[in-house]
Amino acid sequence: MEQVIKLTEQEIQQLTQLQSQQDEFAIKFGQLEYQLQTLELQKENLIEQLEQYKTSEVQIANQLNEKYGDGVINLQEGTFSKQ
């Protein structure tokens, strides 16, 4: 025959508190994972934008080089100086 022993109120309270903490950890880890995934998507988006920027930068540099040759551009004055 199985013997059933009644837990004390303190033991029940301690176990209930542990269970609540475990639930809290699960929720927080879930929230953290969601944030990490969101950040990863943002990172991937920024990498794509950076690649587009680099492509555009190279295209513009090539166009200006074909038009003006080698030199230095002064954006403040809007001038090009041949080297």
N, C-alpha and C positions, 0 to 999 in steps of 0.2 A: 504494500500500500504506500502511496505517495504521501510524503509529509509536506504540508503547506505551512510556511512560516510567514507571518505578517511582518512587513517592513515597517520601520518606524517612520513617523512623519518627517523627521530630519533626512532620513535616507531617501524617501520619496522626493522630497524637495531637492536634494542634491542631484538625483538622477534626472529629475525634470529640468533642472537648471542646465545640466550637461546636454540634454537633448535640445534645449532651446539654443544653446551655444553652437551645437553642431548644425542646426538648421540655419542659424545666422551665417556661419562659415560657408555653407552651401550657397546661400543667396549672394553673399559678397563675392565668392569665387565666380559665380555666374555673371554678376555685374562686371567684374574685372575682365572676364573673358570677352564679354560683349564690347567693352571699351577697347580691348586689345584688337579685336577684329575690326572695329571702326577705325582705329588708328592705322591698321595695316592697309585698309582700303584707301584711306587718305594718303598714305605713303605711296601706294601704287599709282594713284592719280597724280601726285606731284612728280613722280618719276616720269610718267608719260608727258606731262607738261614740260619738264626739263628737256626731255628728248626732242620735243617739238621746238622748244626755244633754241636748242643747239643747232638743229637743222636749219632753222630760220636765220640764225646768226651766220652760219657758214654760207648760206645762199646770198645773203646781203653782202657779206665780205667779198664773195666771188664776183658779184655784180659790180660792186664799186671798184674792185681791182681791175676787172675787164674794161670798165669805163675810164678810169683815171690812172691805172697803173699802180706801181708801188709808191707808198707815201704815208703821210700821217694826217689824220682827220682831227680838227679842233671843233668839237661840238659847240662850245660856247660861242665861237665866232662864226661857225658854219663854213669853215674853210678847209681846203685840202692842200697840203704841201707835198710836192714830189720829192722823192729822195734821190 
